[in-house]
Amino acid sequence: MRDAHTVVLVEGVSDKSAIEALAERRGRNLADEGVSLVAMGGATNIGTYIGRYGPAGRDLRLAGLCDVREESHFRRVLERAGFGSDLSRSDLEALGFFVCDADLEDELIRALGTATVERVLDAEGELGSFRTLQKQPAWREGTTHDQLRRFMGSGSGRKIRYSALLVAALDPHHVPRPLNMLLAHLSGSRSR
């Protein structure tokens, strides 16, 4: 963190893991580029981290990734910190903050397709556990996509474990927009 000039604020460790995995796939070492990824332990902590690393703190370049349900919170905190007023989604993106619709797992499942995600689960020996979830009354009528999102969110550390695995399974031309845009934005960090 000492040599970092850019800090990327993400909600959790699974987001951090996915960004690291995608950067590595593209032959990039973000730490060597002066970029530090910070998992905040939840979106509600963004104010603390902007205070620490933003203009009132270390005055580092900031970027981030959030779920769509947290977008308005990110926007309000950025506005209070002096990054603009009445920020739109495009304003957030110009600042380097990108929004996942609905969340990172949703973006990855959509980009991969459910059959590919099921193959990843099978390779990890968890397809049987997923099939058990699909049979549960609460999930029986749901779409495979929604069932996969639920499965990723259940079980200790599953989101963290699968984020890098799902990124590894991505077609390089079908990377979810928020991840792709974030890494493109961070390319500007190389020359700073």
C-alpha positions as CSV (number, residue, x, y, z in Angstrom):
1,M,0.0,0.0,0.0
2,R,2.9,2.4,0.6
3,D,3.8,2.6,-3.0
4,A,0.2,2.8,-4.3
5,H,-1.0,5.8,-6.0
6,T,-4.4,4.3,-6.9
7,V,-6.8,2.5,-4.5
8,V,-9.7,0.4,-5.8
9,L,-12.5,0.1,-3.2
10,V,-14.6,-3.1,-3.5
11,E,-17.3,-4.4,-1.3
12,G,-15.7,-7.8,-0.4
13,V,-12.9,-10.3,-0.9
14,S,-14.7,-12.1,-3.8
15,D,-14.7,-8.8,-5.8
16,K,-11.0,-8.3,-5.0
17,S,-10.3,-11.9,-6.0
18,A,-12.1,-11.5,-9.4
19,I,-10.3,-8.3,-10.2
20,E,-6.9,-9.9,-9.4
21,A,-7.7,-13.0,-11.4
22,L,-8.7,-10.9,-14.5
23,A,-5.7,-8.7,-14.2
24,E,-3.4,-11.8,-14.0
25,R,-5.1,-13.3,-17.0
26,R,-4.3,-10.1,-18.9
27,G,-0.6,-10.3,-17.8
28,R,-0.9,-7.4,-15.4
29,N,0.4,-7.0,-11.9
30,L,-1.7,-4.3,-10.3
31,A,0.6,-3.9,-7.3
32,D,3.6,-3.3,-9.6
33,E,1.4,-0.7,-11.4
34,G,0.8,1.2,-8.1
35,V,-2.7,-0.1,-7.7
36,S,-4.0,-1.4,-4.3
37,L,-7.2,-3.4,-4.1
38,V,-9.1,-2.9,-0.8
39,A,-12.0,-5.1,0.2
40,M,-14.0,-2.8,2.5
41,G,-16.0,-5.5,4.3
42,G,-19.3,-4.2,2.9
43,A,-20.4,-1.2,0.8
44,T,-21.5,0.8,3.9
45,N,-17.9,1.2,4.8
46,I,-17.1,3.3,1.7
47,G,-17.2,6.6,3.7
48,T,-14.4,5.4,6.0
49,Y,-12.2,4.4,3.1
50,I,-12.8,7.5,1.0
51,G,-11.9,9.5,4.1
52,R,-8.7,7.4,4.5
53,Y,-7.5,7.4,0.9
54,G,-9.4,10.3,-0.8
55,P,-8.8,14.0,-0.8
56,A,-9.2,14.4,3.0
57,G,-6.8,11.5,3.7
58,R,-3.8,10.3,1.6
59,D,-5.2,12.0,-1.5
60,L,-4.7,8.9,-3.7
61,R,-6.5,8.3,-7.0
62,L,-9.7,6.3,-6.2
63,A,-11.7,3.7,-8.2
64,G,-14.2,1.1,-7.2
65,L,-16.8,-1.6,-8.0
66,C,-20.2,-2.0,-6.3
67,D,-23.5,-3.8,-6.7
68,V,-26.4,-2.0,-8.2
69,R,-28.3,-1.9,-4.9
70,E,-25.3,0.0,-3.4
71,E,-24.9,2.5,-6.3
72,S,-26.9,5.3,-4.6
73,H,-24.9,4.9,-1.4
74,F,-21.6,5.1,-3.3
75,R,-22.9,8.2,-5.1
76,R,-24.0,10.0,-1.9
77,V,-20.6,9.3,-0.2
78,L,-18.7,10.5,-3.3
79,E,-20.7,13.6,-3.5
80,R,-20.2,14.4,0.2
81,A,-16.4,13.9,-0.3
82,G,-16.4,16.5,-3.1
83,F,-16.3,14.4,-6.2
84,G,-19.3,16.2,-7.7
85,S,-23.0,16.7,-7.3
86,D,-26.0,14.9,-8.8
87,L,-23.6,12.2,-10.0
88,S,-25.1,10.0,-12.7
89,R,-23.9,6.5,-13.6
90,S,-21.7,7.9,-16.3
91,D,-20.3,10.4,-13.8
92,L,-19.4,7.5,-11.5
93,E,-17.7,5.7,-14.4
94,A,-15.7,8.8,-15.3
95,L,-14.5,8.8,-11.7
96,G,-13.6,5.1,-12.0
97,F,-16.5,3.6,-10.1
98,F,-18.3,0.8,-11.9
99,V,-21.6,-0.8,-11.0
100,C,-22.5,-4.5,-11.3
101,D,-26.0,-5.4,-12.2
102,A,-27.2,-7.0,-9.9
103,D,-23.9,-8.1,-8.4
104,L,-20.6,-9.5,-9.5
105,E,-21.9,-13.1,-9.4
106,D,-24.8,-12.1,-11.5
107,E,-22.5,-10.5,-14.1
108,L,-20.2,-13.5,-14.2
109,I,-23.0,-16.1,-14.5
110,R,-24.6,-14.0,-17.3
111,A,-21.3,-13.7,-19.2
112,L,-20.5,-17.4,-18.9
113,G,-23.9,-18.9,-19.2
114,T,-25.4,-21.4,-16.8
115,A,-24.0,-24.5,-18.5
116,T,-20.4,-23.2,-18.2
117,V,-20.9,-22.3,-14.5
118,E,-22.3,-25.8,-13.9
119,R,-19.2,-27.3,-15.5
120,V,-17.0,-25.2,-13.1
121,L,-19.1,-26.5,-10.2
122,D,-18.7,-30.0,-11.4
123,A,-14.9,-29.6,-11.7
124,E,-14.9,-28.4,-8.1
125,G,-17.0,-31.4,-7.0
126,E,-20.0,-29.3,-6.0
127,L,-22.4,-30.0,-8.8
128,G,-24.2,-32.5,-6.5
129,S,-24.6,-29.9,-3.8
130,F,-26.0,-27.5,-6.4
131,R,-28.5,-30.1,-7.6
132,T,-29.7,-30.5,-4.0
133,L,-30.3,-26.8,-3.8
134,Q,-32.3,-26.9,-7.0
135,K,-34.6,-29.5,-5.5
136,Q,-35.4,-27.4,-2.4
137,P,-39.0,-26.1,-2.4
138,A,-37.9,-22.5,-2.2
139,W,-35.7,-22.8,-5.3
140,R,-37.4,-25.6,-7.4
141,E,-39.3,-23.1,-9.5
142,G,-36.5,-20.6,-10.0
143,T,-34.3,-20.2,-13.0
144,T,-31.0,-21.9,-13.2
145,H,-29.4,-18.5,-13.2
146,D,-31.1,-17.5,-9.9
147,Q,-30.3,-20.8,-8.4
148,L,-26.6,-20.4,-9.2
149,R,-26.6,-16.9,-7.7
150,R,-28.1,-18.4,-4.5
151,F,-25.7,-21.3,-4.5
152,M,-22.7,-18.9,-4.8
153,G,-24.0,-16.9,-1.9
154,S,-24.5,-19.9,0.4
155,G,-21.7,-21.8,2.0
156,S,-18.7,-20.5,3.8
157,G,-16.3,-18.8,1.4
158,R,-18.0,-20.0,-1.7
159,K,-18.2,-16.6,-3.4
160,I,-14.5,-16.0,-2.7
161,R,-13.5,-19.4,-4.0
162,Y,-15.6,-19.2,-7.2
163,S,-15.0,-15.6,-8.2
164,A,-11.5,-16.4,-9.5
165,L,-12.6,-19.7,-11.0
166,L,-15.4,-18.1,-12.9
167,V,-13.1,-15.4,-14.2
168,A,-10.7,-18.1,-15.4
169,A,-13.6,-19.7,-17.3
170,L,-14.5,-16.4,-19.1
171,D,-14.1,-16.0,-22.9
172,P,-11.7,-13.1,-23.1
173,H,-14.2,-11.3,-25.4
174,H,-17.1,-11.7,-22.9
175,V,-15.8,-10.1,-19.8
176,P,-18.6,-8.4,-17.8
177,R,-18.6,-4.7,-18.6
178,P,-17.9,-3.4,-15.0
179,L,-14.8,-5.6,-14.7
180,N,-13.6,-4.8,-18.2
181,M,-14.2,-1.0,-17.7
182,L,-12.5,-1.0,-14.3
183,L,-9.3,-2.6,-15.7
184,A,-9.3,-0.3,-18.6
185,H,-9.7,2.7,-16.2
186,L,-6.7,1.3,-14.2
187,S,-4.6,1.2,-17.4
188,G,-4.4,4.9,-17.0
189,S,-2.6,4.2,-13.6
190,R,0.4,2.8,-15.4
191,S,1.6,6.1,-16.6
192,R,1.2,7.9,-13.3
